[in-house]
Amino acid sequence: MDDYLSFEDLSNTRVSDIEEPKPHPHGTYLFSIVSGDFKEVESESDKAPVANASFACRAVEAFGDVDEDELAATEGSWESESVWHRIPIFNRADRYKVVKFAATLGFDVEGFDGGLDELCKALTTYRFTAYVDHRIVGDDVYINLKSIKSAA
């Protein structure tokens, strides 16, 4: 399924033709990081993180614990839609979560001399396995990645 459309295609889509995408079914997948970014969170709330390390990930393969019928019902969107893995940074100690994530993927954090922004970008193309779970908030379904392990 080709989900890469031009702006013209998107703007001319009839609203009545837009359907809610089906989320990735529960189970284990192989993911590849498409992009990594470290950005300040602009919020007036004192409960918001100061920054987020965000990684756009694309599922490359579904493993045997993923229900094949549910996977087929996604009509291929599980392979074309990005899943976001975000690490919120609320305080200085939270910075280590980004370093730990990189180390888990097999990145040489000891030999790396850059900052968190550079680290997030350096993780592009790294692969990992993760269990997909869902978190439901109101009518929205959010994907949680759990049990992340290096695919190297």
C-alpha atoms as one frame of an Amber mdcrd trajectory, in Angstrom:
protein
   0.000   0.000   0.000   1.448   3.358  -1.037   0.747   5.979   1.635   3.094
   8.587   0.184   0.849  11.135  -1.496   1.432  14.576  -2.865  -0.040  17.609
  -1.137  -2.446  17.947  -4.071  -3.649  14.347  -3.591  -4.163  14.969   0.114
  -5.983  18.263  -0.307  -8.323  16.809  -2.936  -9.286  13.745  -0.903 -12.978
  13.659  -0.100 -13.476  13.675   3.664 -16.069  10.911   3.340 -13.340   8.674
   1.832 -10.989   9.015   4.817 -11.055   6.040   7.164  -9.477   5.626  10.567
  -6.307   3.511  10.205  -6.165   0.236  12.107  -3.338   0.115  14.672  -0.591
  -2.471  14.595  -1.930  -5.659  16.230  -0.383  -6.686  19.549   2.804  -8.689
  19.219   6.501  -8.500  18.423   7.902  -6.650  15.411  11.241  -5.759  13.918
  11.494  -1.968  13.608  13.906   0.319  11.775  14.443   3.895  12.949  13.591
   6.233  10.070  14.531   9.457  11.876  15.582  10.659  15.300  15.130  14.110
  16.788  15.714  15.894  20.092  13.524  18.935  20.588  12.502  21.345  23.285
   8.870  21.082  24.343   7.150  24.437  24.232   4.457  24.367  26.885   3.187
  26.592  29.654   2.376  23.550  31.787   4.760  22.643  34.586   3.741  18.996
  33.998   5.095  18.929  30.423   8.556  17.559  29.713  11.373  19.994  28.991
  12.332  18.032  25.854  11.522  14.874  23.894  13.818  12.437  22.172  11.561
  11.246  19.347  12.152   8.392  16.945  10.008   7.650  13.898  10.111   3.890
  13.463   8.843   1.696  10.657   7.840  -1.941  11.169   9.896  -4.175   8.892
   8.655  -7.585   9.977   5.923  -9.037  12.180   6.855 -12.103  14.234   4.842
 -15.229  14.985   3.034 -13.844  18.057   1.179 -11.287  15.883  -2.311 -12.435
  14.854  -2.219 -12.930  11.066  -5.905 -12.055  10.578  -5.542  -8.786  12.507
  -2.390  -8.006  10.541  -4.188  -8.585   7.231  -7.035  -6.314   8.409  -4.587
  -3.383   8.554  -4.326  -3.657   4.746  -0.571  -3.105   4.863  -0.688   0.063
   6.960   1.461  -1.676   9.598   4.364  -1.531   7.134   3.853   2.011   5.870
   2.848   4.016   8.953   5.434   5.335  11.352   5.283   4.389  14.995   6.723
   7.032  17.312   8.943   6.091  20.216   9.279   9.135  22.466  11.440   9.525
  25.524  10.272  12.530  27.550  12.938  14.470  29.452  11.560  16.046  32.630
  14.845  16.426  34.526  18.591  15.860  34.287  18.318  12.203  35.307  15.953
  11.479  32.387  18.747  12.219  29.912  20.172   8.809  30.719  17.059   7.135
  29.258  18.137   8.316  25.802  21.684   7.032  26.356  20.318   3.699  27.633
  18.025   3.379  24.580  21.022   3.961  22.273  23.129   1.411  24.160  20.272
  -1.107  23.995  20.304  -0.747  20.200  24.023  -1.537  20.148  25.218   2.032
  19.622  28.714   2.725  21.003  27.762   5.401  23.549  31.184   5.221  25.236
  32.933   6.267  22.042  30.417   8.970  21.103  31.348  12.582  21.800  28.210
  14.402  20.594  25.144  15.795  22.340  21.666  14.305  22.647  20.487  15.892
  19.386  23.382  14.320  17.487  22.813  10.994  19.254  19.137  10.901  18.239
  20.055  11.575  14.605  22.864   8.975  14.723  20.365   6.235  15.611  18.682
   6.530  12.186  18.691   3.113  10.429  19.280   1.202  13.678  16.970  -1.801
  14.036  15.346  -3.277  17.104  12.611  -5.667  18.140   9.763  -4.531  20.368
   6.434  -5.763  21.621   3.543  -3.566  20.449   0.870  -2.832  23.028  -1.994
  -0.326  22.931  -2.906   2.474  25.290  -6.431   3.812  24.845  -7.220   7.398
  25.809 -10.818   8.328  25.039 -11.380   7.383  21.398  -7.667   7.405  20.539
  -5.408   4.352  20.376  -1.725   4.947  21.072   0.974   2.398  20.363   3.418
   1.583  23.156   6.689  -0.169  22.370   7.796  -2.522  25.141  10.648  -4.972
  25.686  12.943  -3.190  23.222  15.989  -5.235  22.218  18.738  -4.748  19.667
  18.247  -6.564  16.368  22.004  -6.606  15.714
